[in-house]
Amino acid sequence: MFVGVLLIASFLPGDSGKAPEAEDHSTPSFRNQVIPMMTKVGCNSGACHGALAGKGGFKLSLRGYDPATDHFVMTRQALGRRIDPVEPAHSLLLLKPTMAVRHGGGQRIEVGSPDYLILANWIAAGASGPRADDARIQRLEVSPRQAVGKPQDSLQVTVRAWYSDGHAKDVTRWVKYSSTEDLVAAVDQEGKVRVAGYGEAAITMWYSNLVAICRVTSPLPNRLEPRVFAEAEKTNALDELVLKKLETLHIPPSSLCTDQEFMRRVYLDTAGILPTADEVQKFVADRAPVKRARLIDALLERPEYIDYWAYKWSDLFLLSTHKLAQPAMWSFYQFLRQSVADDKPWDRFARDILTASGSTLQNGAANYYALHKDVTDLTESTSVTFLGMSITCCRCHNHPMEKWTQDQYWAMANLFARTALKNGERSGEITVQDLPMGDVVHPRRGVPMQPTPLDAKPLPLDSTQDRREYFANWLTAPENPYFAKAIVNRVWRSLLGRGLVEAEDDLRQTNPPTNEELLTELERDFIAHQYHVKHLIRTILNSATYQRSSKPVPGNAADDRFYSHYLIRRLPAEVILDAYTQVTGAPSAFAIYSDARPVFQFAPGTRALQLPDVQIASPFLDAFGRPERTQTCSCERQQDSSVGQALHLNNGQTLNDKLRSKNSRVEHWLQEKIDDEEAIRRVFALALCRQPLPGEMKKFKDIMSESAKDKTMTRRQTLEDLFWAVLTGREFLFNR
């Protein structure tokens, strides 16, 4: 039996399983009834008449984003044959979708159905178009907002639309439904939900560019005592909210990881380095209850922390000589690195970039505009970078899965229309400046829109106020619902392996977070602490959620999104390469090439995470997923394992050259003449931050003993093989 958690008033008519009938309107509204009905049956979808070129000579705006043009096309084009106000049933708009006349799109409407009656009554009443005084939809009201059930249970969702004139209408029949997890709860296009498995799914409802959500929870059939969650380790509010979600789903949490596991994990996640064997030994021997918190504080003050997060923000801001001259690239990198070193608050960091002016060589932040010279690229990249959402679709039409419209896109684009670039006096220099006038024209309307941030008050076209400053004020305001949430989600994903919203730059309403309360708390705390990213990182690292073991317990092995255990993930390419250097003792050599010749050599000992530019050649980094930094999208960095990576480890030069180097640890150990057992212990301590288990020790000793008997194998080759076996193993390449 389904249990609805009613967050509005009560179940609305129709919760018996049958969708309610449409309200009876003698004169259906073209804007509020005809267009939504055609959207629901798919007439104006991208696969049908909403395609760029339309279908069969009949072109509608995608999902009805342009009602005025759609009305003209329906009533005036094709010599007006698409409607017959005298005999509506003879209208092509009714004959084709009912298949009374051949229709390439198949049957879309049944004769006599509510959909048919809306269209027929509209035609009979004169087929009037959209009016300026039409009531506009304000919000959607869903019942139930939350529900709990078990597999095979079913539920009817009902949806009401509220309009600007105060009236409400049941629109359940004309809503487009989808589920974020069909294997948990599937939904048909009548709003009937059927639970298919265990977990949690969000049923998303799209109507007239508004989105509403019903969360369906199907707890696992585990029988867990309340003390499992009451006694689970917790250190801050984040843990309380994670455990609350786990208890709702009947998913038990794993215990905390060991000291060795924690130390390796937190070093890699925070600074991209491995702890030394001495550091691990001292930490394990420390009996202070606050030693993990002290270690976190110490890590956040290390220069490697600055390198690591400066590199992350370089990915985010597409730092590369692909579009920037060398001097400009270095200028931008120094700005990013110094911002991390100063723990510059994220709101001021964003403001410094978005309001930057002057020379790109003197003001590194101004290179953001040199990277995004086109106003559309600038608008779209700014949205993804600082708001965690893509509005690219809106350049040409209303967003198909969000509330954003084409008008809003061009209104936001006009905020950047007066930002101009000109070449400076020095090589690679560009000067960013604001012009006193200038607008970007809406491509469909042919006029500029009032410059307006998303969901904000417009700035008059004739206003003399700095438009970029106006945008920055809106962006960094505490009440902005997107800005803080976007960076919080990015940092959470970096440390926990999966965003509360996944992908990390896809924060749309139709892609809700797996734990909304947790995301809200992280956002609230981040704002309360003046947008300091270091505070956010410290808070997450100190949580028991972050410190849980990656080893599953019965009942949570399948969990990959509710954080019952730490998610094992492959290390980034740059971290792997630096770790190879750290373990083998043989540094990597990096250089900038021109015409296949090195024109600049980086200092010996430079780590991959200290490189400012991804154009620096490295077959290893390319093979292991280094992003090209050409598009603002987290998808650029590839974290999946591949055959190419395996071939590179087996046959490539990177690791093998480090092991063969005359400066490597292998060479030093040969001179020390250490025995097999000591070599095995040292390799495990260096690479895995632990000592080998008895079974592992026996296995490696046996292999090395056999190698010693092989007359074709030298002692050096045996030690190289030992290193290679550990450094190419899953435990080394993955953080756990």
Rosetta blueprint (number, residue, H / E / L):
1 M L
2 F L
3 V E
4 G E
5 V E
6 L L
7 L L
8 I L
9 A L
10 S L
11 F L
12 L L
13 P L
14 G L
15 D L
16 S L
17 G L
18 K L
19 A L
20 P L
21 E L
22 A L
23 E L
24 D L
25 H L
26 S L
27 T L
28 P L
29 S L
30 F H
31 R H
32 N H
33 Q H
34 V H
35 I H
36 P H
37 M H
38 M H
39 T H
40 K H
41 V H
42 G L
43 C L
44 N L
45 S L
46 G L
47 A L
48 C L
49 H L
50 G L
51 A L
52 L L
53 A L
54 G L
55 K E
56 G L
57 G L
58 F E
59 K L
60 L L
61 S L
62 L H
63 R H
64 G H
65 Y L
66 D L
67 P H
68 A H
69 T H
70 D H
71 H H
72 F H
73 V H
74 M H
75 T H
76 R L
77 Q L
78 A H
79 L H
80 G H
81 R L
82 R L
83 I L
84 D L
85 P L
86 V L
87 E L
88 P H
89 A H
90 H H
91 S L
92 L H
93 L H
94 L H
95 L H
96 K L
97 P L
98 T L
99 M L
100 A L
101 V L
102 R L
103 H L
104 G L
105 G L
106 G L
107 Q L
108 R L
109 I L
110 E L
111 V L
112 G L
113 S L
114 P H
115 D H
116 Y H
117 L H
118 I H
119 L H
120 A H
121 N H
122 W H
123 I H
124 A H
125 A L
126 G L
127 A L
128 S L
129 G L
130 P L
131 R L
132 A L
133 D L
134 D L
135 A L
136 R L
137 I E
138 Q E
139 R E
140 L E
141 E E
142 V E
143 S E
144 P L
145 R L
146 Q E
147 A E
148 V E
149 G L
150 K L
151 P L
152 Q L
153 D L
154 S E
155 L E
156 Q E
157 V L
158 T E
159 V E
160 R E
161 A E
162 W E
163 Y E
164 S L
165 D L
166 G L
167 H L
168 A E
169 K E
170 D E
171 V L
172 T H
173 R H
174 W H
175 V L
176 K E
177 Y E
178 S E
179 S E
180 T L
181 E L
182 D L
183 L L
184 V L
185 A E
186 A E
187 V E
188 D L
189 Q L
190 E L
191 G L
192 K E
193 V E
194 R E
195 V E
196 A L
197 G L
198 Y L
199 G E
200 E E
201 A E
202 A E
203 I E
204 T E
205 M E
206 W E
207 Y E
208 S L
209 N L
210 L E
211 V E
212 A E
213 I E
214 C E
215 R E
216 V E
217 T E
218 S E
219 P L
220 L L
221 P L
222 N L
223 R L
224 L L
225 E L
226 P L
227 R H
228 V H
229 F H
230 A H
231 E L
232 A L
233 E L
234 K L
235 T L
236 N L
237 A H
238 L H
239 D H
240 E H
241 L H
242 V H
243 L H
244 K H
245 K H
246 L H
247 E H
248 T H
249 L H
250 H L
251 I L
252 P L
253 P L
254 S L
255 S L
256 L E
257 C L
258 T L
259 D H
260 Q H
261 E H
262 F H
263 M H
264 R H
265 R H
266 V H
267 Y H
268 L H
269 D H
270 T H
271 A H
272 G L
273 I L
274 L L
275 P L
276 T L
277 A H
278 D H
279 E H
280 V H
281 Q H
282 K H
283 F H
284 V H
285 A H
286 D L
287 R L
288 A L
289 P L
290 V L
291 K H
292 R H
293 A H
294 R H
295 L H
296 I H
297 D H
298 A H
299 L H
300 L L
301 E L
302 R L
303 P H
304 E H
305 Y H
306 I H
307 D H
308 Y H
309 W H
310 A H
311 Y H
312 K H
313 W H
314 S H
315 D H
316 L H
317 F L
318 L L
319 L L
320 S L
321 T L
322 H L
323 K L
324 L L
325 A L
326 Q H
327 P H
328 A H
329 M H
330 W H
331 S H
332 F H
333 Y H
334 Q H
335 F H
336 L H
337 R H
338 Q H
339 S H
340 V H
341 A H
342 D L
343 D L
344 K L
345 P L
346 W H
347 D H
348 R H
349 F H
350 A H
351 R H
352 D H
353 I H
354 L H
355 T L
356 A L
357 S L
358 G E
359 S E
360 T L
361 L L
362 Q L
363 N L
364 G H
365 A H
366 A H
367 N H
368 Y H
369 Y H
370 A H
371 L H
372 H L
373 K L
374 D L
375 V H
376 T H
377 D H
378 L H
379 T H
380 E H
381 S H
382 T H
383 S H
384 V H
385 T H
386 F H
387 L H
388 G L
389 M L
390 S L
391 I L
392 T H
393 C H
394 C H
395 R H
396 C L
397 H L
398 N L
399 H L
400 P L
401 M L
402 E L
403 K L
404 W L
405 T L
406 Q H
407 D H
408 Q H
409 Y H
410 W H
411 A H
412 M H
413 A H
414 N H
415 L H
416 F H
417 A L
418 R L
419 T E
420 A E
421 L E
422 K E
423 N E
424 G L
425 E L
426 R L
427 S L
428 G L
429 E L
430 I E
431 T E
432 V E
433 Q E
434 D E
435 L L
436 P L
437 M L
438 G L
439 D L
440 V L
441 V E
442 H L
443 P L
444 R L
445 R L
446 G L
447 V L
448 P E
449 M L
450 Q L
451 P L
452 T L
453 P L
454 L L
455 D L
456 A L
457 K L
458 P L
459 L L
460 P L
461 L L
462 D L
463 S L
464 T L
465 Q L
466 D L
467 R H
468 R H
469 E H
470 Y H
471 F H
472 A H
473 N H
474 W H
475 L H
476 T L
477 A L
478 P L
479 E L
480 N L
481 P L
482 Y L
483 F H
484 A H
485 K H
486 A H
487 I H
488 V H
489 N H
490 R H
491 V H
492 W H
493 R H
494 S H
495 L H
496 L H
497 G L
498 R L
499 G L
500 L L
501 V L
502 E L
503 A L
504 E L
505 D L
506 D L
507 L L
508 R L
509 Q L
510 T L
511 N L
512 P L
513 P L
514 T L
515 N L
516 E H
517 E H
518 L H
519 L H
520 T H
521 E H
522 L H
523 E H
524 R H
525 D H
526 F H
527 I H
528 A H
529 H L
530 Q L
531 Y L
532 H L
533 V H
534 K H
535 H H
536 L H
537 I H
538 R H
539 T H
540 I H
541 L H
542 N H
543 S L
544 A L
545 T L
546 Y L
547 Q L
548 R E
549 S L
550 S L
551 K L
552 P L
553 V L
554 P L
555 G L
556 N L
557 A L
558 A L
559 D L
560 D L
561 R L
562 F L
563 Y L
564 S L
565 H L
566 Y L
567 L L
568 I L
569 R E
570 R E
571 L L
572 P L
573 A H
574 E H
575 V H
576 I H
577 L H
578 D H
579 A H
580 Y H
581 T H
582 Q H
583 V H
584 T H
585 G L
586 A L
587 P L
588 S L
589 A L
590 F L
591 A E
592 I E
593 Y E
594 S E
595 D L
596 A L
597 R E
598 P E
599 V E
600 F E
601 Q E
602 F L
603 A L
604 P L
605 G L
606 T L
607 R L
608 A H
609 L H
610 Q H
611 L L
612 P L
613 D L
614 V L
615 Q L
616 I L
617 A L
618 S L
619 P H
620 F H
621 L H
622 D H
623 A H
624 F L
625 G L
626 R L
627 P L
628 E L
629 R L
630 T L
631 Q L
632 T L
633 C L
634 S H
635 C H
636 E H
637 R L
638 Q L
639 Q L
640 D L
641 S L
642 S L
643 V H
644 G H
645 Q H
646 A H
647 L H
648 H H
649 L H
650 N H
651 N H
652 G L
653 Q L
654 T H
655 L H
656 N H
657 D H
658 K H
659 L H
660 R H
661 S L
662 K L
663 N L
664 S L
665 R H
666 V H
667 E H
668 H H
669 W H
670 L H
671 Q H
672 E H
673 K L
674 I L
675 D L
676 D H
677 E H
678 E H
679 A H
680 I H
681 R H
682 R H
683 V H
684 F H
685 A H
686 L H
687 A H
688 L H
689 C L
690 R L
691 Q L
692 P L
693 L L
694 P H
695 G H
696 E H
697 M H
698 K H
699 K H
700 F H
701 K H
702 D H
703 I H
704 M H
705 S H
706 E H
707 S H
708 A H
709 K H
710 D L
711 K L
712 T L
713 M L
714 T L
715 R H
716 R H
717 Q H
718 T H
719 L H
720 E H
721 D H
722 L H
723 F H
724 W H
725 A H
726 V H
727 L H
728 T L
729 G L
730 R H
731 E H
732 F H
733 L H
734 F E
735 N E
736 R L
